[in-house]
C-alpha cells in the first residue's frame, strides 16, 4: 500500500516543475516569441543572458524552442480553464518582444529592443519606455515614450502614449486617444472619444464620431472630423480641413514660410468658427453662414474692420448669382490678402464666423 502511494506521487514531483518553469539562453539582441493561451503577462527586463518564464497555474504546460540564441519561442497549453494564471517573464532588456495572450493583461518594463509587439484579446497593456518600434493591441493601453513608429489598436478603452520619435497610428472602437510630442505624422480614429495630440511635427489625420479634437501645435497639415465635438488647434503650420457636426472650430495659422499650401476648408454645422490668420499671407477668404441672424452680421472680419456681408443676409443676395432676393438668405463675405493664392473657405449653418489677426 505504501509503495503504491509513493509510485503515484513520484511522477507528479518530477513533472510538475517542468510545466511551471522554462529557461532558454538568448543573445543580447535576440527575439522572444511567446503565445499564452490565457493569463496576465508580467515582463521584467534585466541584464541577464536568458529568458525565464514562470507560470503560477498547474494547469499550464510550457513548450520551449531554444535551438537558436537569436530566437526563443515559447507556447503554452492549458488543461482546463480555471482563472487567469500569472506568467512571470524575465528577459534581457535589449531583446525584441512578440508577446500574445488570449485573455489577460500585459505589463512590460523599460525595453531597448528593436521591436515590441504586444497583443491581448481582452485586457490592458502597460509599458515603460520603448526604444524601438511598437505594435500594441489591447482594450486599454498606457505606455511611456516610444523611440520608433507605433501602431496601437484598442477595443474600447483609453489609448495613451508618451512622446513618439516616429509616426503614430491609433485605431479604437471607442475611447480617448492621448499622445505627447510626435516627431512624425499622426493618424487617429476612434468610434467614440476625444483625441488629444500635444504636438506633431508631421501631418495629422483624425476622425471621431463623438468627441473633441485638440492639439497645441501641428507643424504639418491637419485633416480632422468629428460628428459631435469641438476642434481646437492652438497652432497649425500648413493647410487645414476641419469639420464638426455639432461644436466649434478654433485654429491659428502659424506658417514658417508664406510660400506653402495654406488652403482651408472649415465647416461647423451647428457651431461657430474662429480662424487666426497672418496679415501677410496670400489668401482669398470666403465665409458663408447659411442661416444668419436678422439682428446683424455674424461674420466678423478683423482684417478689414466691419463686415459688409450683412447686406447679403438681409437681401438674400448670393455672390456670383444675379437673382436670389430671398429674405433670410445666406450671409456671405469675401476678402483677399496679397495675391489671394490660397483659398480659405469657412462655412457654418448658424453661429458666428470670426476671422482674426494672427500675427
N, C-alpha and C positions, 0 to 999 in steps of 0.2 A: 504493500500500500504506500509506503513512504517512497519507494523507488518510482512508482507511477506518478506521484505528485511531483517529484524532483524532475522527472523527464519532461513533464508538461511545462514546468516553469523555466527550465534552462533555455529552450529556444527563444522564449519571449525576452529573456535578459540579453541574449546575443543580438537579436534582430531589432529590438526597439530603438537603440541609439542610432542605428543606421538610417532609420526612417525619419529621424528628427534633426539630424545634423549632417551637413555636407561641406566639404572644403576642397577648393581647387587652386593651384598656383596660377598666377596671371601676370603678364608683363605690365609695366607701369602705364603704357598707352593701349592696353588691350580693350576688349569689349565683353560685357556681360549681357547675355540674353536670358531673361527669366520669365517664365509663364506660370502664374499661380492659378489654380482652379478657383480659389477664393481666399480672402484674408487681407489683413492690413499689412502693407509692406513698410517696414521701418529701416531705412538705409542710413548707416553710419559710414562716413568717409574718413579713412585713416591713412597712415603712412605705411601700411603693410604691403606685402607682395602676394597676397592670396585673397580669394573670395570665400567668405564663410557664411553659411546660411543655417539658421536655427529656427525651427518651427515649433510652436507651442502645442499643437494638437497631435495626438497619437493616431488620428485618422488620416494623416498626410504621409505619403511616401515620396521621397525625393529621388529624382533621376538626374545625375550629373554627367556631362560630357566634357572631359578635361584633356582631350587629346592634343590641344594646342594652347600655348600660353597667350596667344593673341585673341582667342575666342573661347569663352566659357559659356556653355548652355546648360541651364537648369530648368527642369519642369517638375511639376508635382501632380499627384493624383490623390483624391480623397475617397475613402471607402464609404463615407456617409456624410450627410450634411448635418453638422451639429455646432452651429455658431461659426463665427469668423475667427480663424486662428491668427496668431501674430507671427509674421516672418521677420526675424531679426537678421539683417543682412549687413555684413561688414566688408567694405571694398576699398581698394586704393583710390585716393582722391582723383587721380589723373585718368581713370579709365572711362570709356563711353558706357552709357547705360541704356538698355532697352528692356523696360520692365512693364509687365501687364498683370492685372488681376481681374478675375471675372466678377468680383464683388468685394468692396472694401476700399480703404483709403491708402494713399501712398505719401510717405514723408521722406524727404531726402535732404541731407545737409549740404554744405558747400561742395560743389564738384567742378573740377577743371577739365573734364573730358571733352573731346571734340564734339560729341553728340549726346544729348539727353532726351530719350523718348520715354514718356510715362503715360500709361493708359489704364483706366479703370472703368468698368461698366456702370458703376454707381458708387459715388463717394467723393472725397476731397483729395486734392493733391496740394501739398505744401512743400516748398523748397527754399533753400538758402540761395547763395549766389551760384549762377550757372555760367561758366566761362565760354562754352561753345554754343552751338545752335540747339534749339529745343522744339520738341513736338509734344504737346500735352493734351490729353482728352480725359475729361472728368466732369462731374456735376458742378464742382466748385474748385477754383484754383487761386492759390496765393503763392507768388514767387518773389525772390529778390531780384537784383539786377541780372540781366542776361547779356552775354557777350557776343552773340551772333543773331541770326534770324530766328524768329519764334513764330510758331503757329499753335494757337490754343482753341480748342473746341469744347464748349460747355453744354450741359444738358438742362440748364435752367438756373444755376446758381451764379454767384458773382465771379467774374474773372478779373483778377488784379495782379499786375506785374510792376516791377520797378523800372529802372531805365533799361533801354534796349539798344545795343550797339549796331543792330542791323535793321531789317524790315520786320514789321509786326503784322500778323493777321489773326483776327479774332472772329469766332462764329459761335453764337449761343442761341439756344431755343428761347431763352428768356432769362434776363438777369443783367445787372450793371456790368460795364466794362470800364476799367480804370487802368491807365498806364502813365508812367513817368515820361522822361525825355527819350524820344525815339530818334535815332540818327538816320534812319531810312524812312520809307513810306509806311503808311498805316492803312489797313483795310479792316473794318469792323462792322459786323452785322449782328443784331440781336432782335429776337422776336418781341421782347418787351423789357425795356430797361434803358437807363441813361448811359451815355458814352462820354467819358472824360479823358482827354488827352492833354497832358501837361504841356508838351511841346513835341513837334515833329519837324525834322529837317527836310523831309520829303513831302510828297503829295499825300493827301488824306481822302479816303473814300469811306463814308459812314452811312449806315441805314438802321433805323429802329422804328418799330410800329408804334411804340408809346414810350416816350422818354426824352429828356433833354440831351443836347449835343453841345459840348463846350471844349474850348482849348485856349490856353494862354498865348500860344504862338504856333502858327502853321507857316513854315518858311516857304513851302511849295503851294500847290493849288489845293482847293477844298471843294469836295462834292458831297453834300450831306442832305439827308432826307429823314424827316420824322412825321408820322401821321398825327401825332399829338405831343407837342413839347416845344420848348424854346431852343433856338440855336444862337450861341454866343461865341464869337471869335474875338479875343482881345486884340490880336494882330494876325494878319494874313498877308503873305508876300507875293501871291500870284492871283490867278483868276478864281472866281467864286461861283459855285452853283449851290443854292440853298433853298429848300422847300420845307414848309411846315403846314399841316392841315389846320391845326389849332395851336397858336402860340406866336411868339415874337421872334424876329430875327435881328441880331445886332452884330455888326462886324466892322473892323477898321483895316483899311488897306494900307500897308506899310512896305511898298516896294523898295528893294535895294537899288534897282535901276528903273528908270522910267521908260525903257525901250522894250520891255517884255509884254507878255499877254496878260491883260488885266480885265478881260471882259467879265461881266457879271450878269447872272440870272438869279434873281431872288423873288420868291413868291410866298406870301402868307395868306392862306385862305381866310382864316379868321384870326386877325392879329395885326401887328404893326411891324414896320421895317425901319431900321436906323442904319445908315451907312456913313462912315467917316472916310473921306477921300481927299488925297493931296490936291492942292490947287494947281500944281504944275503938271499933273498927269494929262495925257491926251485921251479924252473920252467924250462920248455922247451919252448923256444920262437921260433915259426915258422913264417916266414914272406914270403909273396908272392906278387909280382906285375905282373899282367897279361900282360900288355903292357909296358915294361920298355923302358927307353931311351937308344939309342945306344952310347950316349956320356959318359957313365959311370954308376956306381951303383946308384940306387935310394933307396937302403936300407942302412941306416946309423945306425950302432950299436955301441954306445959309450962304451958299456960294454966290448967290445973286441977290440976296435980300428977299423982300416979299414976293411970293409966287404969283404968277398970272394965270395959273391953272384954274382958279376958282370960276372964272368966266365960262370956261368949258363945262364945268359941272352944272352951272345954272342953265346954260343954253342947251346942254346935251350935245355939244359940237365935238366930234371926234376928229383929231388932226388927220389930214390925208383924205377926208371924205367931204363932199360938197353938200351933204344933207345932214340928217340927224338933228332935228330940233325936238328932242325928247326930254321933257322935264325929268330931272333926276338922273340924267345920263352920266357916264363915267367922267371923272376928273382926270385930266392929263397934264403933263408938264414935260418939257424937253429943254435940256441945257447942254451947251457944248463947251468943253475945255480944250484949249490948244487946237490941234488939228482934228479932234473928235474921233481918233482912230479906234479906240476901244469902246465897244457897245456895252452899255450898262443898263439893264432892264429891270426895273423894280415894279412889282405888281402885288396889289392887295385887294381883296374883295371889300373889306371895310377896314377901319382903323386909320392909322396915320403913317405916312412915309416921310422920313426925315433924312435930308442929305446935309451932312455937317462937315465943316472943315477939319481935316485930319492931319494937318501939318505938325 
